Amino acid sequence: MGSAHEQETGGVTGTKDKDYNLVWFVEQCLSNVLRLETYIADAERDGDDELADLFRRAQAESRKGAEQGKDFLRRRLTG
């Protein structure tokens, strides 16, 4: 008998741990996309193009992560 941490929490959430983790991952990626929009605007307002570009690249990666996560979820929940 493992610790509570090692056991599935799906009985509580109604969602398998792995699926829940995927939902969390997608949400975090989307949250980053929104937050980085503000950071990009701040950097542009300060005339810091280098920083704005860094945040844009990070935002693109977060978008990609969200899309990949959504594809995974779609496949797992319909397959």
mmCIF file of the N, C-alpha and C atoms, coordinates in Angstrom:
data_MODEL
# 
_entry.id   MODEL 
# 
loop_
_atom_site.group_PDB 
_atom_site.id 
_atom_site.type_symbol 
_atom_site.label_atom_id 
_atom_site.label_alt_id 
_atom_site.label_comp_id 
_atom_site.label_asym_id 
_atom_site.label_entity_id 
_atom_site.label_seq_id 
_atom_site.pdbx_PDB_ins_code 
_atom_site.Cartn_x 
_atom_site.Cartn_y 
_atom_site.Cartn_z 
_atom_site.occupancy 
_atom_site.B_iso_or_equiv 
_atom_site.pdbx_formal_charge 
_atom_site.auth_seq_id 
_atom_site.auth_comp_id 
_atom_site.auth_asym_id 
_atom_site.auth_atom_id 
_atom_site.pdbx_PDB_model_num 
ATOM 1   N N  . MET A 1 1  ? 0.835   -1.186 0.000   1.00 0.00 ? 1  MET A N  1 
ATOM 2   C CA . MET A 1 1  ? 0.000   0.000  0.000   1.00 0.00 ? 1  MET A CA 1 
ATOM 3   C C  . MET A 1 1  ? 0.876   1.244  0.000   1.00 0.00 ? 1  MET A C  1 
ATOM 4   N N  . GLY A 1 2  ? 0.814   2.047  -1.062  1.00 0.00 ? 2  GLY A N  1 
ATOM 5   C CA . GLY A 1 2  ? 1.660   3.224  -1.172  1.00 0.00 ? 2  GLY A CA 1 
ATOM 6   C C  . GLY A 1 2  ? 1.072   4.399  -0.415  1.00 0.00 ? 2  GLY A C  1 
ATOM 7   N N  . SER A 1 3  ? 1.805   5.483  -0.420  1.00 0.00 ? 3  SER A N  1 
ATOM 8   C CA . SER A 1 3  ? 1.304   6.686  0.243   1.00 0.00 ? 3  SER A CA 1 
ATOM 9   C C  . SER A 1 3  ? 0.161   7.269  -0.582  1.00 0.00 ? 3  SER A C  1 
ATOM 10  N N  . ALA A 1 4  ? -0.580  8.163  0.011   1.00 0.00 ? 4  ALA A N  1 
ATOM 11  C CA . ALA A 1 4  ? -1.717  8.780  -0.682  1.00 0.00 ? 4  ALA A CA 1 
ATOM 12  C C  . ALA A 1 4  ? -1.246  9.477  -1.955  1.00 0.00 ? 4  ALA A C  1 
ATOM 13  N N  . HIS A 1 5  ? -0.012  10.014 -1.901  1.00 0.00 ? 5  HIS A N  1 
ATOM 14  C CA . HIS A 1 5  ? 0.520   10.741 -3.061  1.00 0.00 ? 5  HIS A CA 1 
ATOM 15  C C  . HIS A 1 5  ? 0.696   9.810  -4.261  1.00 0.00 ? 5  HIS A C  1 
ATOM 16  N N  . GLU A 1 6  ? 1.028   8.548  -4.009  1.00 0.00 ? 6  GLU A N  1 
ATOM 17  C CA . GLU A 1 6  ? 1.302   7.606  -5.102  1.00 0.00 ? 6  GLU A CA 1 
ATOM 18  C C  . GLU A 1 6  ? 0.024   7.031  -5.710  1.00 0.00 ? 6  GLU A C  1 
ATOM 19  N N  . GLN A 1 7  ? -1.085  7.125  -4.996  1.00 0.00 ? 7  GLN A N  1 
ATOM 20  C CA . GLN A 1 7  ? -2.333  6.536  -5.484  1.00 0.00 ? 7  GLN A CA 1 
ATOM 21  C C  . GLN A 1 7  ? -3.044  7.495  -6.428  1.00 0.00 ? 7  GLN A C  1 
ATOM 22  N N  . GLU A 1 8  ? -3.825  6.921  -7.350  1.00 0.00 ? 8  GLU A N  1 
ATOM 23  C CA . GLU A 1 8  ? -4.637  7.730  -8.258  1.00 0.00 ? 8  GLU A CA 1 
ATOM 24  C C  . GLU A 1 8  ? -5.561  8.632  -7.447  1.00 0.00 ? 8  GLU A C  1 
ATOM 25  N N  . THR A 1 9  ? -5.697  9.867  -7.856  1.00 0.00 ? 9  THR A N  1 
ATOM 26  C CA . THR A 1 9  ? -6.642  10.764 -7.204  1.00 0.00 ? 9  THR A CA 1 
ATOM 27  C C  . THR A 1 9  ? -7.906  10.902 -8.047  1.00 0.00 ? 9  THR A C  1 
ATOM 28  N N  . GLY A 1 10 ? -8.003  10.077 -9.088  1.00 0.00 ? 10 GLY A N  1 
ATOM 29  C CA . GLY A 1 10 ? -9.155  10.135 -9.986  1.00 0.00 ? 10 GLY A CA 1 
ATOM 30  C C  . GLY A 1 10 ? -10.481 9.908  -9.283  1.00 0.00 ? 10 GLY A C  1 
ATOM 31  N N  . GLY A 1 11 ? -10.434 9.152  -8.170  1.00 0.00 ? 11 GLY A N  1 
ATOM 32  C CA . GLY A 1 11 ? -11.664 8.934  -7.414  1.00 0.00 ? 11 GLY A CA 1 
ATOM 33  C C  . GLY A 1 11 ? -12.215 10.239 -6.872  1.00 0.00 ? 11 GLY A C  1 
ATOM 34  N N  . VAL A 1 12 ? -11.315 11.183 -6.595  1.00 0.00 ? 12 VAL A N  1 
ATOM 35  C CA . VAL A 1 12 ? -11.724 12.479 -6.066  1.00 0.00 ? 12 VAL A CA 1 
ATOM 36  C C  . VAL A 1 12 ? -12.108 13.428 -7.203  1.00 0.00 ? 12 VAL A C  1 
ATOM 37  N N  . THR A 1 13 ? -11.268 13.494 -8.241  1.00 0.00 ? 13 THR A N  1 
ATOM 38  C CA . THR A 1 13 ? -11.495 14.471 -9.311  1.00 0.00 ? 13 THR A CA 1 
ATOM 39  C C  . THR A 1 13 ? -12.427 13.955 -10.399 1.00 0.00 ? 13 THR A C  1 
ATOM 40  N N  . GLY A 1 14 ? -12.610 12.643 -10.473 1.00 0.00 ? 14 GLY A N  1 
ATOM 41  C CA . GLY A 1 14 ? -13.401 12.074 -11.564 1.00 0.00 ? 14 GLY A CA 1 
ATOM 42  C C  . GLY A 1 14 ? -12.633 12.037 -12.870 1.00 0.00 ? 14 GLY A C  1 
ATOM 43  N N  . THR A 1 15 ? -11.338 12.317 -12.812 1.00 0.00 ? 15 THR A N  1 
ATOM 44  C CA . THR A 1 15 ? -10.482 12.353 -14.002 1.00 0.00 ? 15 THR A CA 1 
ATOM 45  C C  . THR A 1 15 ? -9.212  11.581 -13.698 1.00 0.00 ? 15 THR A C  1 
ATOM 46  N N  . LYS A 1 16 ? -8.767  10.743 -14.635 1.00 0.00 ? 16 LYS A N  1 
ATOM 47  C CA . LYS A 1 16 ? -7.494  10.039 -14.452 1.00 0.00 ? 16 LYS A CA 1 
ATOM 48  C C  . LYS A 1 16 ? -6.382  11.044 -14.242 1.00 0.00 ? 16 LYS A C  1 
ATOM 49  N N  . ASP A 1 17 ? -5.420  10.687 -13.374 1.00 0.00 ? 17 ASP A N  1 
ATOM 50  C CA . ASP A 1 17 ? -4.318  11.604 -13.069 1.00 0.00 ? 17 ASP A CA 1 
ATOM 51  C C  . ASP A 1 17 ? -3.616  12.119 -14.331 1.00 0.00 ? 17 ASP A C  1 
ATOM 52  N N  . LYS A 1 18 ? -3.321  11.210 -15.260 1.00 0.00 ? 18 LYS A N  1 
ATOM 53  C CA . LYS A 1 18 ? -2.592  11.629 -16.466 1.00 0.00 ? 18 LYS A CA 1 
ATOM 54  C C  . LYS A 1 18 ? -3.415  12.625 -17.277 1.00 0.00 ? 18 LYS A C  1 
ATOM 55  N N  . ASP A 1 19 ? -4.725  12.376 -17.388 1.00 0.00 ? 19 ASP A N  1 
ATOM 56  C CA . ASP A 1 19 ? -5.585  13.307 -18.128 1.00 0.00 ? 19 ASP A CA 1 
ATOM 57  C C  . ASP A 1 19 ? -5.681  14.643 -17.393 1.00 0.00 ? 19 ASP A C  1 
ATOM 58  N N  . TYR A 1 20 ? -5.788  14.561 -16.073 1.00 0.00 ? 20 TYR A N  1 
ATOM 59  C CA . TYR A 1 20 ? -5.836  15.791 -15.272 1.00 0.00 ? 20 TYR A CA 1 
ATOM 60  C C  . TYR A 1 20 ? -4.549  16.583 -15.475 1.00 0.00 ? 20 TYR A C  1 
ATOM 61  N N  . ASN A 1 21 ? -3.401  15.898 -15.460 1.00 0.00 ? 21 ASN A N  1 
ATOM 62  C CA . ASN A 1 21 ? -2.113  16.566 -15.666 1.00 0.00 ? 21 ASN A CA 1 
ATOM 63  C C  . ASN A 1 21 ? -2.069  17.258 -17.019 1.00 0.00 ? 21 ASN A C  1 
ATOM 64  N N  . LEU A 1 22 ? -2.619  16.610 -18.030 1.00 0.00 ? 22 LEU A N  1 
ATOM 65  C CA . LEU A 1 22 ? -2.663  17.195 -19.377 1.00 0.00 ? 22 LEU A CA 1 
ATOM 66  C C  . LEU A 1 22 ? -3.526  18.446 -19.399 1.00 0.00 ? 22 LEU A C  1 
ATOM 67  N N  . VAL A 1 23 ? -4.686  18.391 -18.747 1.00 0.00 ? 23 VAL A N  1 
ATOM 68  C CA . VAL A 1 23 ? -5.572  19.559 -18.676 1.00 0.00 ? 23 VAL A CA 1 
ATOM 69  C C  . VAL A 1 23 ? -4.842  20.702 -17.978 1.00 0.00 ? 23 VAL A C  1 
ATOM 70  N N  . TRP A 1 24 ? -4.149  20.386 -16.874 1.00 0.00 ? 24 TRP A N  1 
ATOM 71  C CA . TRP A 1 24 ? -3.387  21.393 -16.133 1.00 0.00 ? 24 TRP A CA 1 
ATOM 72  C C  . TRP A 1 24 ? -2.310  22.012 -17.021 1.00 0.00 ? 24 TRP A C  1 
ATOM 73  N N  . PHE A 1 25 ? -1.604  21.153 -17.776 1.00 0.00 ? 25 PHE A N  1 
ATOM 74  C CA . PHE A 1 25 ? -0.531  21.609 -18.656 1.00 0.00 ? 25 PHE A CA 1 
ATOM 75  C C  . PHE A 1 25 ? -1.064  22.590 -19.704 1.00 0.00 ? 25 PHE A C  1 
ATOM 76  N N  . VAL A 1 26 ? -2.189  22.227 -20.331 1.00 0.00 ? 26 VAL A N  1 
ATOM 77  C CA . VAL A 1 26 ? -2.795  23.102 -21.352 1.00 0.00 ? 26 VAL A CA 1 
ATOM 78  C C  . VAL A 1 26 ? -3.181  24.441 -20.726 1.00 0.00 ? 26 VAL A C  1 
ATOM 79  N N  . GLU A 1 27 ? -3.798  24.381 -19.548 1.00 0.00 ? 27 GLU A N  1 
ATOM 80  C CA . GLU A 1 27 ? -4.228  25.608 -18.867 1.00 0.00 ? 27 GLU A CA 1 
ATOM 81  C C  . GLU A 1 27 ? -3.033  26.499 -18.549 1.00 0.00 ? 27 GLU A C  1 
ATOM 82  N N  . GLN A 1 28 ? -1.948  25.905 -18.074 1.00 0.00 ? 28 GLN A N  1 
ATOM 83  C CA . GLN A 1 28 ? -0.747  26.680 -17.750 1.00 0.00 ? 28 GLN A CA 1 
ATOM 84  C C  . GLN A 1 28 ? -0.148  27.321 -18.995 1.00 0.00 ? 28 GLN A C  1 
ATOM 85  N N  . CYS A 1 29 ? -0.118  26.572 -20.092 1.00 0.00 ? 29 CYS A N  1 
ATOM 86  C CA . CYS A 1 29 ? 0.409   27.128 -21.351 1.00 0.00 ? 29 CYS A CA 1 
ATOM 87  C C  . CYS A 1 29 ? -0.420  28.324 -21.796 1.00 0.00 ? 29 CYS A C  1 
ATOM 88  N N  . LEU A 1 30 ? -1.748  28.181 -21.752 1.00 0.00 ? 30 LEU A N  1 
ATOM 89  C CA . LEU A 1 30 ? -2.632  29.275 -22.172 1.00 0.00 ? 30 LEU A CA 1 
ATOM 90  C C  . LEU A 1 30 ? -2.497  30.476 -21.245 1.00 0.00 ? 30 LEU A C  1 
ATOM 91  N N  . SER A 1 31 ? -2.339  30.200 -19.959 1.00 0.00 ? 31 SER A N  1 
ATOM 92  C CA . SER A 1 31 ? -2.139  31.260 -18.970 1.00 0.00 ? 31 SER A CA 1 
ATOM 93  C C  . SER A 1 31 ? -0.844  32.018 -19.271 1.00 0.00 ? 31 SER A C  1 
ATOM 94  N N  . ASN A 1 32 ? 0.212   31.286 -19.639 1.00 0.00 ? 32 ASN A N  1 
ATOM 95  C CA . ASN A 1 32 ? 1.480   31.918 -20.018 1.00 0.00 ? 32 ASN A CA 1 
ATOM 96  C C  . ASN A 1 32 ? 1.309   32.802 -21.239 1.00 0.00 ? 32 ASN A C  1 
ATOM 97  N N  . VAL A 1 33 ? 0.555   32.324 -22.236 1.00 0.00 ? 33 VAL A N  1 
ATOM 98  C CA . VAL A 1 33 ? 0.323   33.098 -23.456 1.00 0.00 ? 33 VAL A CA 1 
ATOM 99  C C  . VAL A 1 33 ? -0.286  34.453 -23.091 1.00 0.00 ? 33 VAL A C  1 
ATOM 100 N N  . LEU A 1 34 ? -1.298  34.434 -22.222 1.00 0.00 ? 34 LEU A N  1 
ATOM 101 C CA . LEU A 1 34 ? -1.959  35.679 -21.819 1.00 0.00 ? 34 LEU A CA 1 
ATOM 102 C C  . LEU A 1 34 ? -1.022  36.580 -21.029 1.00 0.00 ? 34 LEU A C  1 
ATOM 103 N N  . ARG A 1 35 ? -0.302  36.018 -20.070 1.00 0.00 ? 35 ARG A N  1 
ATOM 104 C CA . ARG A 1 35 ? 0.607   36.814 -19.235 1.00 0.00 ? 35 ARG A CA 1 
ATOM 105 C C  . ARG A 1 35 ? 1.709   37.429 -20.092 1.00 0.00 ? 35 ARG A C  1 
ATOM 106 N N  . LEU A 1 36 ? 2.248   36.646 -21.024 1.00 0.00 ? 36 LEU A N  1 
ATOM 107 C CA . LEU A 1 36 ? 3.334   37.141 -21.868 1.00 0.00 ? 36 LEU A CA 1 
ATOM 108 C C  . LEU A 1 36 ? 2.870   38.270 -22.776 1.00 0.00 ? 36 LEU A C  1 
ATOM 109 N N  . GLU A 1 37 ? 1.583   38.297 -23.124 1.00 0.00 ? 37 GLU A N  1 
ATOM 110 C CA . GLU A 1 37 ? 1.036   39.400 -23.926 1.00 0.00 ? 37 GLU A CA 1 
ATOM 111 C C  . GLU A 1 37 ? 1.265   40.724 -23.183 1.00 0.00 ? 37 GLU A C  1 
ATOM 112 N N  . THR A 1 38 ? 1.033   40.717 -21.890 1.00 0.00 ? 38 THR A N  1 
ATOM 113 C CA . THR A 1 38 ? 1.260   41.905 -21.052 1.00 0.00 ? 38 THR A CA 1 
ATOM 114 C C  . THR A 1 38 ? 2.741   42.246 -20.991 1.00 0.00 ? 38 THR A C  1 
ATOM 115 N N  . TYR A 1 39 ? 3.586   41.217 -20.826 1.00 0.00 ? 39 TYR A N  1 
ATOM 116 C CA . TYR A 1 39 ? 5.024   41.448 -20.736 1.00 0.00 ? 39 TYR A CA 1 
ATOM 117 C C  . TYR A 1 39 ? 5.567   42.027 -22.047 1.00 0.00 ? 39 TYR A C  1 
ATOM 118 N N  . ILE A 1 40 ? 5.054   41.539 -23.167 1.00 0.00 ? 40 ILE A N  1 
ATOM 119 C CA . ILE A 1 40 ? 5.479   42.043 -24.486 1.00 0.00 ? 40 ILE A CA 1 
ATOM 120 C C  . ILE A 1 40 ? 5.113   43.522 -24.604 1.00 0.00 ? 40 ILE A C  1 
ATOM 121 N N  . ALA A 1 41 ? 3.875   43.850 -24.214 1.00 0.00 ? 41 ALA A N  1 
ATOM 122 C CA . ALA A 1 41 ? 3.424   45.245 -24.280 1.00 0.00 ? 41 ALA A CA 1 
ATOM 123 C C  . ALA A 1 41 ? 4.281   46.148 -23.395 1.00 0.00 ? 41 ALA A C  1 
ATOM 124 N N  . ASP A 1 42 ? 4.624   45.663 -22.188 1.00 0.00 ? 42 ASP A N  1 
ATOM 125 C CA . ASP A 1 42 ? 5.473   46.434 -21.267 1.00 0.00 ? 42 ASP A CA 1 
ATOM 126 C C  . ASP A 1 42 ? 6.843   46.687 -21.893 1.00 0.00 ? 42 ASP A C  1 
ATOM 127 N N  . ALA A 1 43 ? 7.442   45.639 -22.459 1.00 0.00 ? 43 ALA A N  1 
ATOM 128 C CA . ALA A 1 43 ? 8.771   45.770 -23.063 1.00 0.00 ? 43 ALA A CA 1 
ATOM 129 C C  . ALA A 1 43 ? 8.731   46.734 -24.249 1.00 0.00 ? 43 ALA A C  1 
ATOM 130 N N  . GLU A 1 44 ? 7.665   46.621 -25.079 1.00 0.00 ? 44 GLU A N  1 
ATOM 131 C CA . GLU A 1 44 ? 7.547   47.517 -26.240 1.00 0.00 ? 44 GLU A CA 1 
ATOM 132 C C  . GLU A 1 44 ? 7.371   48.968 -25.796 1.00 0.00 ? 44 GLU A C  1 
ATOM 133 N N  . ARG A 1 45 ? 6.591   49.170 -24.740 1.00 0.00 ? 45 ARG A N  1 
ATOM 134 C CA . ARG A 1 45 ? 6.366   50.529 -24.229 1.00 0.00 ? 45 ARG A CA 1 
ATOM 135 C C  . ARG A 1 45 ? 7.682   51.141 -23.756 1.00 0.00 ? 45 ARG A C  1 
ATOM 136 N N  . ASP A 1 46 ? 8.567   50.295 -23.209 1.00 0.00 ? 46 ASP A N  1 
ATOM 137 C CA . ASP A 1 46 ? 9.873   50.770 -22.751 1.00 0.00 ? 46 ASP A CA 1 
ATOM 138 C C  . ASP A 1 46 ? 10.904  50.814 -23.882 1.00 0.00 ? 46 ASP A C  1 
ATOM 139 N N  . GLY A 1 47 ? 10.495  50.429 -25.094 1.00 0.00 ? 47 GLY A N  1 
ATOM 140 C CA . GLY A 1 47 ? 11.406  50.452 -26.230 1.00 0.00 ? 47 GLY A CA 1 
ATOM 141 C C  . GLY A 1 47 ? 12.442  49.343 -26.197 1.00 0.00 ? 47 GLY A C  1 
ATOM 142 N N  . ASP A 1 48 ? 12.163  48.269 -25.435 1.00 0.00 ? 48 ASP A N  1 
ATOM 143 C CA . ASP A 1 48 ? 13.117  47.157 -25.302 1.00 0.00 ? 48 ASP A CA 1 
ATOM 144 C C  . ASP A 1 48 ? 12.721  46.029 -26.261 1.00 0.00 ? 48 ASP A C  1 
ATOM 145 N N  . ASP A 1 49 ? 13.125  46.175 -27.521 1.00 0.00 ? 49 ASP A N  1 
ATOM 146 C CA . ASP A 1 49 ? 12.744  45.208 -28.552 1.00 0.00 ? 49 ASP A CA 1 
ATOM 147 C C  . ASP A 1 49 ? 13.333  43.826 -28.304 1.00 0.00 ? 49 ASP A C  1 
ATOM 148 N N  . GLU A 1 50 ? 14.533  43.799 -27.748 1.00 0.00 ? 50 GLU A N  1 
ATOM 149 C CA . GLU A 1 50 ? 15.205  42.527 -27.475 1.00 0.00 ? 50 GLU A CA 1 
ATOM 150 C C  . GLU A 1 50 ? 14.388  41.702 -26.478 1.00 0.00 ? 50 GLU A C  1 
ATOM 151 N N  . LEU A 1 51 ? 13.928  42.347 -25.426 1.00 0.00 ? 51 LEU A N  1 
ATOM 152 C CA . LEU A 1 51 ? 13.122  41.670 -24.414 1.00 0.00 ? 51 LEU A CA 1 
ATOM 153 C C  . LEU A 1 51 ? 11.758  41.274 -24.981 1.00 0.00 ? 51 LEU A C  1 
ATOM 154 N N  . ALA A 1 52 ? 11.163  42.165 -25.755 1.00 0.00 ? 52 ALA A N  1 
ATOM 155 C CA . ALA A 1 52 ? 9.870   41.872 -26.382 1.00 0.00 ? 52 ALA A CA 1 
ATOM 156 C C  . ALA A 1 52 ? 9.995   40.633 -27.271 1.00 0.00 ? 52 ALA A C  1 
ATOM 157 N N  . ASP A 1 53 ? 11.094  40.524 -28.013 1.00 0.00 ? 53 ASP A N  1 
ATOM 158 C CA . ASP A 1 53 ? 11.320  39.363 -28.884 1.00 0.00 ? 53 ASP A CA 1 
ATOM 159 C C  . ASP A 1 53 ? 11.462  38.079 -28.071 1.00 0.00 ? 53 ASP A C  1 
ATOM 160 N N  . LEU A 1 54 ? 12.184  38.159 -26.948 1.00 0.00 ? 54 LEU A N  1 
ATOM 161 C CA . LEU A 1 54 ? 12.323  36.990 -26.073 1.00 0.00 ? 54 LEU A CA 1 
ATOM 162 C C  . LEU A 1 54 ? 10.945  36.524 -25.611 1.00 0.00 ? 54 LEU A C  1 
ATOM 163 N N  . PHE A 1 55 ? 10.118  37.472 -25.150 1.00 0.00 ? 55 PHE A N  1 
ATOM 164 C CA . PHE A 1 55 ? 8.780   37.121 -24.670 1.00 0.00 ? 55 PHE A CA 1 
ATOM 165 C C  . PHE A 1 55 ? 7.905   36.583 -25.807 1.00 0.00 ? 55 PHE A C  1 
ATOM 166 N N  . ARG A 1 56 ? 8.085   37.132 -27.025 1.00 0.00 ? 56 ARG A N  1 
ATOM 167 C CA . ARG A 1 56 ? 7.315   36.629 -28.184 1.00 0.00 ? 56 ARG A CA 1 
ATOM 168 C C  . ARG A 1 56 ? 7.673   35.183 -28.489 1.00 0.00 ? 56 ARG A C  1 
ATOM 169 N N  . ARG A 1 57 ? 8.968   34.864 -28.430 1.00 0.00 ? 57 ARG A N  1 
ATOM 170 C CA . ARG A 1 57 ? 9.396   33.485 -28.677 1.00 0.00 ? 57 ARG A CA 1 
ATOM 171 C C  . ARG A 1 57 ? 8.843   32.552 -27.608 1.00 0.00 ? 57 ARG A C  1 
ATOM 172 N N  . ALA A 1 58 ? 8.902   33.000 -26.351 1.00 0.00 ? 58 ALA A N  1 
ATOM 173 C CA . ALA A 1 58 ? 8.358   32.198 -25.247 1.00 0.00 ? 58 ALA A CA 1 
ATOM 174 C C  . ALA A 1 58 ? 6.854   32.000 -25.437 1.00 0.00 ? 58 ALA A C  1 
ATOM 175 N N  . GLN A 1 59 ? 6.174   33.042 -25.883 1.00 0.00 ? 59 GLN A N  1 
ATOM 176 C CA . GLN A 1 59 ? 4.729   32.967 -26.106 1.00 0.00 ? 59 GLN A CA 1 
ATOM 177 C C  . GLN A 1 59 ? 4.412   31.958 -27.208 1.00 0.00 ? 59 GLN A C  1 
ATOM 178 N N  . ALA A 1 60 ? 5.211   31.968 -28.268 1.00 0.00 ? 60 ALA A N  1 
ATOM 179 C CA . ALA A 1 60 ? 5.002   31.021 -29.369 1.00 0.00 ? 60 ALA A CA 1 
ATOM 180 C C  . ALA A 1 60 ? 5.178   29.585 -28.877 1.00 0.00 ? 60 ALA A C  1 
ATOM 181 N N  . GLU A 1 61 ? 6.173   29.358 -28.025 1.00 0.00 ? 61 GLU A N  1 
ATOM 182 C CA . GLU A 1 61 ? 6.390   28.014 -27.467 1.00 0.00 ? 61 GLU A CA 1 
ATOM 183 C C  . GLU A 1 61 ? 5.226   27.596 -26.569 1.00 0.00 ? 61 GLU A C  1 
ATOM 184 N N  . SER A 1 62 ? 4.716   28.530 -25.784 1.00 0.00 ? 62 SER A N  1 
ATOM 185 C CA . SER A 1 62 ? 3.572   28.221 -24.921 1.00 0.00 ? 62 SER A CA 1 
ATOM 186 C C  . SER A 1 62 ? 2.339   27.886 -25.758 1.00 0.00 ? 62 SER A C  1 
ATOM 187 N N  . ARG A 1 63 ? 2.136   28.641 -26.845 1.00 0.00 ? 63 ARG A N  1 
ATOM 188 C CA . ARG A 1 63 ? 1.011   28.351 -27.758 1.00 0.00 ? 63 ARG A CA 1 
ATOM 189 C C  . ARG A 1 63 ? 1.147   26.951 -28.335 1.00 0.00 ? 63 ARG A C  1 
ATOM 190 N N  . LYS A 1 64 ? 2.386   26.624 -28.757 1.00 0.00 ? 64 LYS A N  1 
ATOM 191 C CA . LYS A 1 64 ? 2.651   25.310 -29.331 1.00 0.00 ? 64 LYS A CA 1 
ATOM 192 C C  . LYS A 1 64 ? 2.363   24.212 -28.300 1.00 0.00 ? 64 LYS A C  1 
ATOM 193 N N  . GLY A 1 65 ? 2.812   24.429 -27.065 1.00 0.00 ? 65 GLY A N  1 
ATOM 194 C CA . GLY A 1 65 ? 2.568   23.470 -25.996 1.00 0.00 ? 65 GLY A CA 1 
ATOM 195 C C  . GLY A 1 65 ? 1.079   23.264 -25.760 1.00 0.00 ? 65 GLY A C  1 
ATOM 196 N N  . ALA A 1 66 ? 0.328   24.357 -25.769 1.00 0.00 ? 66 ALA A N  1 
ATOM 197 C CA . ALA A 1 66 ? -1.126  24.274 -25.567 1.00 0.00 ? 66 ALA A CA 1 
ATOM 198 C C  . ALA A 1 66 ? -1.771  23.481 -26.690 1.00 0.00 ? 66 ALA A C  1 
ATOM 199 N N  . GLU A 1 67 ? -1.360  23.746 -27.927 1.00 0.00 ? 67 GLU A N  1 
ATOM 200 C CA . GLU A 1 67 ? -1.942  23.034 -29.080 1.00 0.00 ? 67 GLU A CA 1 
ATOM 201 C C  . GLU A 1 67 ? -1.619  21.543 -29.014 1.00 0.00 ? 67 GLU A C  1 
ATOM 202 N N  . GLN A 1 68 ? -0.370  21.221 -28.683 1.00 0.00 ? 68 GLN A N  1 
ATOM 203 C CA . GLN A 1 68 ? 0.019   19.814 -28.588 1.00 0.00 ? 68 GLN A CA 1 
ATOM 204 C C  . GLN A 1 68 ? -0.744  19.127 -27.469 1.00 0.00 ? 68 GLN A C  1 
ATOM 205 N N  . GLY A 1 69 ? -0.895  19.811 -26.347 1.00 0.00 ? 69 GLY A N  1 
ATOM 206 C CA . GLY A 1 69 ? -1.644  19.256 -25.224 1.00 0.00 ? 69 GLY A CA 1 
ATOM 207 C C  . GLY A 1 69 ? -3.097  19.013 -25.585 1.00 0.00 ? 69 GLY A C  1 
ATOM 208 N N  . LYS A 1 70 ? -3.705  19.964 -26.311 1.00 0.00 ? 70 LYS A N  1 
ATOM 209 C CA . LYS A 1 70 ? -5.110  19.809 -26.729 1.00 0.00 ? 70 LYS A CA 1 
ATOM 210 C C  . LYS A 1 70 ? -5.250  18.624 -27.680 1.00 0.00 ? 70 LYS A C  1 
ATOM 211 N N  . ASP A 1 71 ? -4.285  18.462 -28.596 1.00 0.00 ? 71 ASP A N  1 
ATOM 212 C CA . ASP A 1 71 ? -4.321  17.316 -29.519 1.00 0.00 ? 71 ASP A CA 1 
ATOM 213 C C  . ASP A 1 71 ? -4.249  15.996 -28.750 1.00 0.00 ? 71 ASP A C  1 
ATOM 214 N N  . PHE A 1 72 ? -3.345  15.939 -27.782 1.00 0.00 ? 72 PHE A N  1 
ATOM 215 C CA . PHE A 1 72 ? -3.210  14.747 -26.937 1.00 0.00 ? 72 PHE A CA 1 
ATOM 216 C C  . PHE A 1 72 ? -4.525  14.436 -26.242 1.00 0.00 ? 72 PHE A C  1 
ATOM 217 N N  . LEU A 1 73 ? -5.101  15.460 -25.626 1.00 0.00 ? 73 LEU A N  1 
ATOM 218 C CA . LEU A 1 73 ? -6.366  15.274 -24.891 1.00 0.00 ? 73 LEU A CA 1 
ATOM 219 C C  . LEU A 1 73 ? -7.454  14.756 -25.819 1.00 0.00 ? 73 LEU A C  1 
ATOM 220 N N  . ARG A 1 74 ? -7.560  15.387 -26.989 1.00 0.00 ? 74 ARG A N  1 
ATOM 221 C CA . ARG A 1 74 ? -8.582  15.000 -27.964 1.00 0.00 ? 74 ARG A CA 1 
ATOM 222 C C  . ARG A 1 74 ? -8.440  13.507 -28.297 1.00 0.00 ? 74 ARG A C  1 
ATOM 223 N N  . ARG A 1 75 ? -7.203  13.090 -28.604 1.00 0.00 ? 75 ARG A N  1 
ATOM 224 C CA . ARG A 1 75 ? -6.958  11.689 -28.963 1.00 0.00 ? 75 ARG A CA 1 
ATOM 225 C C  . ARG A 1 75 ? -7.298  10.741 -27.815 1.00 0.00 ? 75 ARG A C  1 
ATOM 226 N N  . ARG A 1 76 ? -6.885  11.126 -26.603 1.00 0.00 ? 76 ARG A N  1 
ATOM 227 C CA . ARG A 1 76 ? -7.090  10.244 -25.456 1.00 0.00 ? 76 ARG A CA 1 
ATOM 228 C C  . ARG A 1 76 ? -8.550  10.160 -25.021 1.00 0.00 ? 76 ARG A C  1 
ATOM 229 N N  . LEU A 1 77 ? -9.263  11.260 -25.151 1.00 0.00 ? 77 LEU A N  1 
ATOM 230 C CA . LEU A 1 77 ? -10.656 11.269 -24.682 1.00 0.00 ? 77 LEU A CA 1 
ATOM 231 C C  . LEU A 1 77 ? -11.616 10.693 -25.725 1.00 0.00 ? 77 LEU A C  1 
ATOM 232 N N  . THR A 1 78 ? -11.181 10.672 -26.991 1.00 0.00 ? 78 THR A N  1 
ATOM 233 C CA . THR A 1 78 ? -12.060 10.103 -28.021 1.00 0.00 ? 78 THR A CA 1 
ATOM 234 C C  . THR A 1 78 ? -11.600 8.708  -28.435 1.00 0.00 ? 78 THR A C  1 
ATOM 235 N N  . GLY A 1 79 ? -10.323 8.373  -28.127 1.00 0.00 ? 79 GLY A N  1 
ATOM 236 C CA . GLY A 1 79 ? -9.774  7.096  -28.580 1.00 0.00 ? 79 GLY A CA 1 
ATOM 237 C C  . GLY A 1 79 ? -9.983  6.038  -27.660 1.00 0.00 ? 79 GLY A C  1 
# 
